[in-house]
């Protein structure tokens, strides 16, 4: 999957437009929930060396929030790396150069969106105990 396809997928499935918060990296796009403004995806460009790969050529990547139990096994698959510039326990980086499977990126996008969604507040229930005067 490339950057344009991912951004279109996010728009089509989540109805979210990219936000470009940094003037020094105008190609970096953040995707946020409309309700709580939490990030669920960060798309940017880094040099291959920042991912531990040979060379300095630029590569588009996406950072996605991920279940910590999956991160270790995902890092062993092609196209997945420790989260670039984010918490490596809760985020993972996928290269958008075709090396990471599209289906896995879609699954991780859904997981990231769900993990960062606004929490539903439960209405307080009336206490079962007798209220004190």
MODELLER restraints for C-alpha pairs under 7 A, 6 or more apart:
rsr = mdl.restraints
at = mdl.atoms
rsr.add(forms.Gaussian(group=physical.xy_distance, feature=features.Distance(at['CA:1:A'], at['CA:96:A']), mean=5.60, stdev=0.5))
rsr.add(forms.Gaussian(group=physical.xy_distance, feature=features.Distance(at['CA:1:A'], at['CA:97:A']), mean=6.59, stdev=0.5))
rsr.add(forms.Gaussian(group=physical.xy_distance, feature=features.Distance(at['CA:1:A'], at['CA:98:A']), mean=5.30, stdev=0.5))
rsr.add(forms.Gaussian(group=physical.xy_distance, feature=features.Distance(at['CA:1:A'], at['CA:102:A']), mean=5.53, stdev=0.5))
rsr.add(forms.Gaussian(group=physical.xy_distance, feature=features.Distance(at['CA:2:A'], at['CA:96:A']), mean=4.78, stdev=0.5))
rsr.add(forms.Gaussian(group=physical.xy_distance, feature=features.Distance(at['CA:2:A'], at['CA:97:A']), mean=5.86, stdev=0.5))
rsr.add(forms.Gaussian(group=physical.xy_distance, feature=features.Distance(at['CA:2:A'], at['CA:98:A']), mean=6.73, stdev=0.5))
rsr.add(forms.Gaussian(group=physical.xy_distance, feature=features.Distance(at['CA:3:A'], at['CA:60:A']), mean=6.61, stdev=0.5))
rsr.add(forms.Gaussian(group=physical.xy_distance, feature=features.Distance(at['CA:3:A'], at['CA:96:A']), mean=6.01, stdev=0.5))
rsr.add(forms.Gaussian(group=physical.xy_distance, feature=features.Distance(at['CA:10:A'], at['CA:16:A']), mean=6.46, stdev=0.5))
rsr.add(forms.Gaussian(group=physical.xy_distance, feature=features.Distance(at['CA:11:A'], at['CA:17:A']), mean=6.14, stdev=0.5))
rsr.add(forms.Gaussian(group=physical.xy_distance, feature=features.Distance(at['CA:16:A'], at['CA:31:A']), mean=6.68, stdev=0.5))
rsr.add(forms.Gaussian(group=physical.xy_distance, feature=features.Distance(at['CA:17:A'], at['CA:31:A']), mean=6.78, stdev=0.5))
rsr.add(forms.Gaussian(group=physical.xy_distance, feature=features.Distance(at['CA:18:A'], at['CA:29:A']), mean=5.44, stdev=0.5))
rsr.add(forms.Gaussian(group=physical.xy_distance, feature=features.Distance(at['CA:18:A'], at['CA:30:A']), mean=5.59, stdev=0.5))
rsr.add(forms.Gaussian(group=physical.xy_distance, feature=features.Distance(at['CA:18:A'], at['CA:31:A']), mean=5.15, stdev=0.5))
rsr.add(forms.Gaussian(group=physical.xy_distance, feature=features.Distance(at['CA:19:A'], at['CA:29:A']), mean=5.45, stdev=0.5))
rsr.add(forms.Gaussian(group=physical.xy_distance, feature=features.Distance(at['CA:19:A'], at['CA:30:A']), mean=5.04, stdev=0.5))
rsr.add(forms.Gaussian(group=physical.xy_distance, feature=features.Distance(at['CA:19:A'], at['CA:31:A']), mean=6.23, stdev=0.5))
rsr.add(forms.Gaussian(group=physical.xy_distance, feature=features.Distance(at['CA:20:A'], at['CA:26:A']), mean=6.27, stdev=0.5))
rsr.add(forms.Gaussian(group=physical.xy_distance, feature=features.Distance(at['CA:20:A'], at['CA:28:A']), mean=6.08, stdev=0.5))
rsr.add(forms.Gaussian(group=physical.xy_distance, feature=features.Distance(at['CA:20:A'], at['CA:29:A']), mean=4.94, stdev=0.5))
rsr.add(forms.Gaussian(group=physical.xy_distance, feature=features.Distance(at['CA:20:A'], at['CA:30:A']), mean=6.30, stdev=0.5))
rsr.add(forms.Gaussian(group=physical.xy_distance, feature=features.Distance(at['CA:27:A'], at['CA:44:A']), mean=6.12, stdev=0.5))
rsr.add(forms.Gaussian(group=physical.xy_distance, feature=features.Distance(at['CA:28:A'], at['CA:43:A']), mean=5.68, stdev=0.5))
rsr.add(forms.Gaussian(group=physical.xy_distance, feature=features.Distance(at['CA:28:A'], at['CA:44:A']), mean=4.30, stdev=0.5))
rsr.add(forms.Gaussian(group=physical.xy_distance, feature=features.Distance(at['CA:29:A'], at['CA:42:A']), mean=5.77, stdev=0.5))
rsr.add(forms.Gaussian(group=physical.xy_distance, feature=features.Distance(at['CA:29:A'], at['CA:43:A']), mean=5.10, stdev=0.5))
rsr.add(forms.Gaussian(group=physical.xy_distance, feature=features.Distance(at['CA:29:A'], at['CA:44:A']), mean=6.32, stdev=0.5))
rsr.add(forms.Gaussian(group=physical.xy_distance, feature=features.Distance(at['CA:30:A'], at['CA:39:A']), mean=6.57, stdev=0.5))
rsr.add(forms.Gaussian(group=physical.xy_distance, feature=features.Distance(at['CA:30:A'], at['CA:41:A']), mean=6.00, stdev=0.5))
rsr.add(forms.Gaussian(group=physical.xy_distance, feature=features.Distance(at['CA:30:A'], at['CA:42:A']), mean=4.58, stdev=0.5))
rsr.add(forms.Gaussian(group=physical.xy_distance, feature=features.Distance(at['CA:30:A'], at['CA:43:A']), mean=6.44, stdev=0.5))
rsr.add(forms.Gaussian(group=physical.xy_distance, feature=features.Distance(at['CA:31:A'], at['CA:39:A']), mean=5.65, stdev=0.5))
rsr.add(forms.Gaussian(group=physical.xy_distance, feature=features.Distance(at['CA:31:A'], at['CA:40:A']), mean=5.97, stdev=0.5))
rsr.add(forms.Gaussian(group=physical.xy_distance, feature=features.Distance(at['CA:31:A'], at['CA:41:A']), mean=5.16, stdev=0.5))
rsr.add(forms.Gaussian(group=physical.xy_distance, feature=features.Distance(at['CA:31:A'], at['CA:42:A']), mean=6.27, stdev=0.5))
rsr.add(forms.Gaussian(group=physical.xy_distance, feature=features.Distance(at['CA:32:A'], at['CA:38:A']), mean=5.18, stdev=0.5))
rsr.add(forms.Gaussian(group=physical.xy_distance, feature=features.Distance(at['CA:32:A'], at['CA:39:A']), mean=4.32, stdev=0.5))
rsr.add(forms.Gaussian(group=physical.xy_distance, feature=features.Distance(at['CA:32:A'], at['CA:40:A']), mean=5.80, stdev=0.5))
rsr.add(forms.Gaussian(group=physical.xy_distance, feature=features.Distance(at['CA:33:A'], at['CA:39:A']), mean=6.62, stdev=0.5))
rsr.add(forms.Gaussian(group=physical.xy_distance, feature=features.Distance(at['CA:33:A'], at['CA:117:A']), mean=6.58, stdev=0.5))
rsr.add(forms.Gaussian(group=physical.xy_distance, feature=features.Distance(at['CA:35:A'], at['CA:118:A']), mean=6.42, stdev=0.5))
rsr.add(forms.Gaussian(group=physical.xy_distance, feature=features.Distance(at['CA:36:A'], at['CA:118:A']), mean=5.78, stdev=0.5))
rsr.add(forms.Gaussian(group=physical.xy_distance, feature=features.Distance(at['CA:38:A'], at['CA:116:A']), mean=6.18, stdev=0.5))
rsr.add(forms.Gaussian(group=physical.xy_distance, feature=features.Distance(at['CA:39:A'], at['CA:116:A']), mean=6.97, stdev=0.5))
rsr.add(forms.Gaussian(group=physical.xy_distance, feature=features.Distance(at['CA:40:A'], at['CA:64:A']), mean=6.10, stdev=0.5))
rsr.add(forms.Gaussian(group=physical.xy_distance, feature=features.Distance(at['CA:40:A'], at['CA:65:A']), mean=6.30, stdev=0.5))
rsr.add(forms.Gaussian(group=physical.xy_distance, feature=features.Distance(at['CA:40:A'], at['CA:112:A']), mean=5.31, stdev=0.5))
rsr.add(forms.Gaussian(group=physical.xy_distance, feature=features.Distance(at['CA:40:A'], at['CA:113:A']), mean=5.27, stdev=0.5))
rsr.add(forms.Gaussian(group=physical.xy_distance, feature=features.Distance(at['CA:40:A'], at['CA:116:A']), mean=6.04, stdev=0.5))
rsr.add(forms.Gaussian(group=physical.xy_distance, feature=features.Distance(at['CA:41:A'], at['CA:62:A']), mean=6.52, stdev=0.5))
rsr.add(forms.Gaussian(group=physical.xy_distance, feature=features.Distance(at['CA:41:A'], at['CA:63:A']), mean=5.58, stdev=0.5))
rsr.add(forms.Gaussian(group=physical.xy_distance, feature=features.Distance(at['CA:41:A'], at['CA:64:A']), mean=5.06, stdev=0.5))
rsr.add(forms.Gaussian(group=physical.xy_distance, feature=features.Distance(at['CA:42:A'], at['CA:62:A']), mean=5.44, stdev=0.5))
rsr.add(forms.Gaussian(group=physical.xy_distance, feature=features.Distance(at['CA:42:A'], at['CA:63:A']), mean=5.09, stdev=0.5))
rsr.add(forms.Gaussian(group=physical.xy_distance, feature=features.Distance(at['CA:42:A'], at['CA:64:A']), mean=6.98, stdev=0.5))
rsr.add(forms.Gaussian(group=physical.xy_distance, feature=features.Distance(at['CA:43:A'], at['CA:61:A']), mean=5.70, stdev=0.5))
rsr.add(forms.Gaussian(group=physical.xy_distance, feature=features.Distance(at['CA:43:A'], at['CA:62:A']), mean=4.41, stdev=0.5))
rsr.add(forms.Gaussian(group=physical.xy_distance, feature=features.Distance(at['CA:43:A'], at['CA:63:A']), mean=6.56, stdev=0.5))
rsr.add(forms.Gaussian(group=physical.xy_distance, feature=features.Distance(at['CA:44:A'], at['CA:60:A']), mean=5.70, stdev=0.5))
rsr.add(forms.Gaussian(group=physical.xy_distance, feature=features.Distance(at['CA:44:A'], at['CA:61:A']), mean=5.60, stdev=0.5))
rsr.add(forms.Gaussian(group=physical.xy_distance, feature=features.Distance(at['CA:44:A'], at['CA:62:A']), mean=6.55, stdev=0.5))
rsr.add(forms.Gaussian(group=physical.xy_distance, feature=features.Distance(at['CA:45:A'], at['CA:58:A']), mean=6.19, stdev=0.5))
rsr.add(forms.Gaussian(group=physical.xy_distance, feature=features.Distance(at['CA:45:A'], at['CA:59:A']), mean=5.43, stdev=0.5))
rsr.add(forms.Gaussian(group=physical.xy_distance, feature=features.Distance(at['CA:45:A'], at['CA:60:A']), mean=4.30, stdev=0.5))
rsr.add(forms.Gaussian(group=physical.xy_distance, feature=features.Distance(at['CA:45:A'], at['CA:61:A']), mean=6.00, stdev=0.5))
rsr.add(forms.Gaussian(group=physical.xy_distance, feature=features.Distance(at['CA:46:A'], at['CA:58:A']), mean=5.35, stdev=0.5))
rsr.add(forms.Gaussian(group=physical.xy_distance, feature=features.Distance(at['CA:46:A'], at['CA:59:A']), mean=5.57, stdev=0.5))
rsr.add(forms.Gaussian(group=physical.xy_distance, feature=features.Distance(at['CA:46:A'], at['CA:60:A']), mean=6.52, stdev=0.5))
rsr.add(forms.Gaussian(group=physical.xy_distance, feature=features.Distance(at['CA:47:A'], at['CA:56:A']), mean=4.98, stdev=0.5))
rsr.add(forms.Gaussian(group=physical.xy_distance, feature=features.Distance(at['CA:47:A'], at['CA:57:A']), mean=5.34, stdev=0.5))
rsr.add(forms.Gaussian(group=physical.xy_distance, feature=features.Distance(at['CA:47:A'], at['CA:58:A']), mean=4.26, stdev=0.5))
rsr.add(forms.Gaussian(group=physical.xy_distance, feature=features.Distance(at['CA:47:A'], at['CA:59:A']), mean=5.98, stdev=0.5))
rsr.add(forms.Gaussian(group=physical.xy_distance, feature=features.Distance(at['CA:48:A'], at['CA:54:A']), mean=6.41, stdev=0.5))
rsr.add(forms.Gaussian(group=physical.xy_distance, feature=features.Distance(at['CA:48:A'], at['CA:55:A']), mean=5.84, stdev=0.5))
rsr.add(forms.Gaussian(group=physical.xy_distance, feature=features.Distance(at['CA:48:A'], at['CA:56:A']), mean=5.24, stdev=0.5))
rsr.add(forms.Gaussian(group=physical.xy_distance, feature=features.Distance(at['CA:48:A'], at['CA:57:A']), mean=5.71, stdev=0.5))
rsr.add(forms.Gaussian(group=physical.xy_distance, feature=features.Distance(at['CA:48:A'], at['CA:58:A']), mean=5.96, stdev=0.5))
rsr.add(forms.Gaussian(group=physical.xy_distance, feature=features.Distance(at['CA:48:A'], at['CA:59:A']), mean=6.15, stdev=0.5))
rsr.add(forms.Gaussian(group=physical.xy_distance, feature=features.Distance(at['CA:49:A'], at['CA:55:A']), mean=5.85, stdev=0.5))
rsr.add(forms.Gaussian(group=physical.xy_distance, feature=features.Distance(at['CA:49:A'], at['CA:56:A']), mean=5.55, stdev=0.5))
rsr.add(forms.Gaussian(group=physical.xy_distance, feature=features.Distance(at['CA:51:A'], at['CA:81:A']), mean=6.61, stdev=0.5))
rsr.add(forms.Gaussian(group=physical.xy_distance, feature=features.Distance(at['CA:59:A'], at['CA:97:A']), mean=6.91, stdev=0.5))
rsr.add(forms.Gaussian(group=physical.xy_distance, feature=features.Distance(at['CA:60:A'], at['CA:95:A']), mean=6.15, stdev=0.5))
rsr.add(forms.Gaussian(group=physical.xy_distance, feature=features.Distance(at['CA:60:A'], at['CA:96:A']), mean=5.24, stdev=0.5))
rsr.add(forms.Gaussian(group=physical.xy_distance, feature=features.Distance(at['CA:60:A'], at['CA:97:A']), mean=6.87, stdev=0.5))
rsr.add(forms.Gaussian(group=physical.xy_distance, feature=features.Distance(at['CA:61:A'], at['CA:93:A']), mean=6.47, stdev=0.5))
rsr.add(forms.Gaussian(group=physical.xy_distance, feature=features.Distance(at['CA:61:A'], at['CA:94:A']), mean=5.58, stdev=0.5))
rsr.add(forms.Gaussian(group=physical.xy_distance, feature=features.Distance(at['CA:61:A'], at['CA:95:A']), mean=4.45, stdev=0.5))
rsr.add(forms.Gaussian(group=physical.xy_distance, feature=features.Distance(at['CA:61:A'], at['CA:96:A']), mean=5.15, stdev=0.5))
rsr.add(forms.Gaussian(group=physical.xy_distance, feature=features.Distance(at['CA:62:A'], at['CA:93:A']), mean=5.58, stdev=0.5))
rsr.add(forms.Gaussian(group=physical.xy_distance, feature=features.Distance(at['CA:62:A'], at['CA:94:A']), mean=5.37, stdev=0.5))
rsr.add(forms.Gaussian(group=physical.xy_distance, feature=features.Distance(at['CA:62:A'], at['CA:95:A']), mean=6.57, stdev=0.5))
rsr.add(forms.Gaussian(group=physical.xy_distance, feature=features.Distance(at['CA:63:A'], at['CA:83:A']), mean=6.34, stdev=0.5))
rsr.add(forms.Gaussian(group=physical.xy_distance, feature=features.Distance(at['CA:63:A'], at['CA:91:A']), mean=6.43, stdev=0.5))
rsr.add(forms.Gaussian(group=physical.xy_distance, feature=features.Distance(at['CA:63:A'], at['CA:92:A']), mean=5.55, stdev=0.5))
rsr.add(forms.Gaussian(group=physical.xy_distance, feature=features.Distance(at['CA:63:A'], at['CA:93:A']), mean=4.45, stdev=0.5))
rsr.add(forms.Gaussian(group=physical.xy_distance, feature=features.Distance(at['CA:63:A'], at['CA:94:A']), mean=6.52, stdev=0.5))
rsr.add(forms.Gaussian(group=physical.xy_distance, feature=features.Distance(at['CA:64:A'], at['CA:91:A']), mean=5.46, stdev=0.5))
rsr.add(forms.Gaussian(group=physical.xy_distance, feature=features.Distance(at['CA:64:A'], at['CA:92:A']), mean=5.54, stdev=0.5))
rsr.add(forms.Gaussian(group=physical.xy_distance, feature=features.Distance(at['CA:64:A'], at['CA:93:A']), mean=6.52, stdev=0.5))
rsr.add(forms.Gaussian(group=physical.xy_distance, feature=features.Distance(at['CA:64:A'], at['CA:108:A']), mean=6.72, stdev=0.5))
rsr.add(forms.Gaussian(group=physical.xy_distance, feature=features.Distance(at['CA:64:A'], at['CA:109:A']), mean=6.51, stdev=0.5))
rsr.add(forms.Gaussian(group=physical.xy_distance, feature=features.Distance(at['CA:64:A'], at['CA:112:A']), mean=5.68, stdev=0.5))
rsr.add(forms.Gaussian(group=physical.xy_distance, feature=features.Distance(at['CA:65:A'], at['CA:90:A']), mean=5.74, stdev=0.5))
rsr.add(forms.Gaussian(group=physical.xy_distance, feature=features.Distance(at['CA:65:A'], at['CA:91:A']), mean=4.32, stdev=0.5))
rsr.add(forms.Gaussian(group=physical.xy_distance, feature=features.Distance(at['CA:65:A'], at['CA:92:A']), mean=6.50, stdev=0.5))
rsr.add(forms.Gaussian(group=physical.xy_distance, feature=features.Distance(at['CA:65:A'], at['CA:112:A']), mean=4.59, stdev=0.5))
rsr.add(forms.Gaussian(group=physical.xy_distance, feature=features.Distance(at['CA:66:A'], at['CA:90:A']), mean=5.45, stdev=0.5))
rsr.add(forms.Gaussian(group=physical.xy_distance, feature=features.Distance(at['CA:66:A'], at['CA:91:A']), mean=5.23, stdev=0.5))
rsr.add(forms.Gaussian(group=physical.xy_distance, feature=features.Distance(at['CA:66:A'], at['CA:92:A']), mean=6.43, stdev=0.5))
rsr.add(forms.Gaussian(group=physical.xy_distance, feature=features.Distance(at['CA:66:A'], at['CA:108:A']), mean=6.76, stdev=0.5))
rsr.add(forms.Gaussian(group=physical.xy_distance, feature=features.Distance(at['CA:66:A'], at['CA:111:A']), mean=6.66, stdev=0.5))
rsr.add(forms.Gaussian(group=physical.xy_distance, feature=features.Distance(at['CA:66:A'], at['CA:112:A']), mean=5.94, stdev=0.5))
rsr.add(forms.Gaussian(group=physical.xy_distance, feature=features.Distance(at['CA:67:A'], at['CA:90:A']), mean=6.38, stdev=0.5))
rsr.add(forms.Gaussian(group=physical.xy_distance, feature=features.Distance(at['CA:68:A'], at['CA:89:A']), mean=5.79, stdev=0.5))
rsr.add(forms.Gaussian(group=physical.xy_distance, feature=features.Distance(at['CA:68:A'], at['CA:90:A']), mean=5.47, stdev=0.5))
rsr.add(forms.Gaussian(group=physical.xy_distance, feature=features.Distance(at['CA:71:A'], at['CA:92:A']), mean=6.63, stdev=0.5))
rsr.add(forms.Gaussian(group=physical.xy_distance, feature=features.Distance(at['CA:74:A'], at['CA:80:A']), mean=6.19, stdev=0.5))
rsr.add(forms.Gaussian(group=physical.xy_distance, feature=features.Distance(at['CA:75:A'], at['CA:81:A']), mean=5.28, stdev=0.5))
rsr.add(forms.Gaussian(group=physical.xy_distance, feature=features.Distance(at['CA:75:A'], at['CA:82:A']), mean=6.73, stdev=0.5))
rsr.add(forms.Gaussian(group=physical.xy_distance, feature=features.Distance(at['CA:78:A'], at['CA:99:A']), mean=5.91, stdev=0.5))
rsr.add(forms.Gaussian(group=physical.xy_distance, feature=features.Distance(at['CA:78:A'], at['CA:100:A']), mean=5.83, stdev=0.5))
rsr.add(forms.Gaussian(group=physical.xy_distance, feature=features.Distance(at['CA:79:A'], at['CA:94:A']), mean=5.61, stdev=0.5))
rsr.add(forms.Gaussian(group=physical.xy_distance, feature=features.Distance(at['CA:79:A'], at['CA:95:A']), mean=5.19, stdev=0.5))
rsr.add(forms.Gaussian(group=physical.xy_distance, feature=features.Distance(at['CA:79:A'], at['CA:99:A']), mean=4.64, stdev=0.5))
rsr.add(forms.Gaussian(group=physical.xy_distance, feature=features.Distance(at['CA:79:A'], at['CA:100:A']), mean=4.15, stdev=0.5))
rsr.add(forms.Gaussian(group=physical.xy_distance, feature=features.Distance(at['CA:80:A'], at['CA:93:A']), mean=5.71, stdev=0.5))
rsr.add(forms.Gaussian(group=physical.xy_distance, feature=features.Distance(at['CA:80:A'], at['CA:94:A']), mean=4.61, stdev=0.5))
rsr.add(forms.Gaussian(group=physical.xy_distance, feature=features.Distance(at['CA:80:A'], at['CA:95:A']), mean=6.46, stdev=0.5))
rsr.add(forms.Gaussian(group=physical.xy_distance, feature=features.Distance(at['CA:80:A'], at['CA:100:A']), mean=6.50, stdev=0.5))
rsr.add(forms.Gaussian(group=physical.xy_distance, feature=features.Distance(at['CA:81:A'], at['CA:92:A']), mean=6.31, stdev=0.5))
rsr.add(forms.Gaussian(group=physical.xy_distance, feature=features.Distance(at['CA:81:A'], at['CA:93:A']), mean=5.12, stdev=0.5))
rsr.add(forms.Gaussian(group=physical.xy_distance, feature=features.Distance(at['CA:81:A'], at['CA:94:A']), mean=6.38, stdev=0.5))
rsr.add(forms.Gaussian(group=physical.xy_distance, feature=features.Distance(at['CA:82:A'], at['CA:88:A']), mean=5.70, stdev=0.5))
rsr.add(forms.Gaussian(group=physical.xy_distance, feature=features.Distance(at['CA:82:A'], at['CA:92:A']), mean=5.49, stdev=0.5))
rsr.add(forms.Gaussian(group=physical.xy_distance, feature=features.Distance(at['CA:82:A'], at['CA:93:A']), mean=5.96, stdev=0.5))
rsr.add(forms.Gaussian(group=physical.xy_distance, feature=features.Distance(at['CA:83:A'], at['CA:91:A']), mean=5.39, stdev=0.5))
rsr.add(forms.Gaussian(group=physical.xy_distance, feature=features.Distance(at['CA:83:A'], at['CA:92:A']), mean=4.29, stdev=0.5))
rsr.add(forms.Gaussian(group=physical.xy_distance, feature=features.Distance(at['CA:83:A'], at['CA:93:A']), mean=4.62, stdev=0.5))
rsr.add(forms.Gaussian(group=physical.xy_distance, feature=features.Distance(at['CA:84:A'], at['CA:93:A']), mean=6.23, stdev=0.5))
rsr.add(forms.Gaussian(group=physical.xy_distance, feature=features.Distance(at['CA:94:A'], at['CA:100:A']), mean=6.37, stdev=0.5))
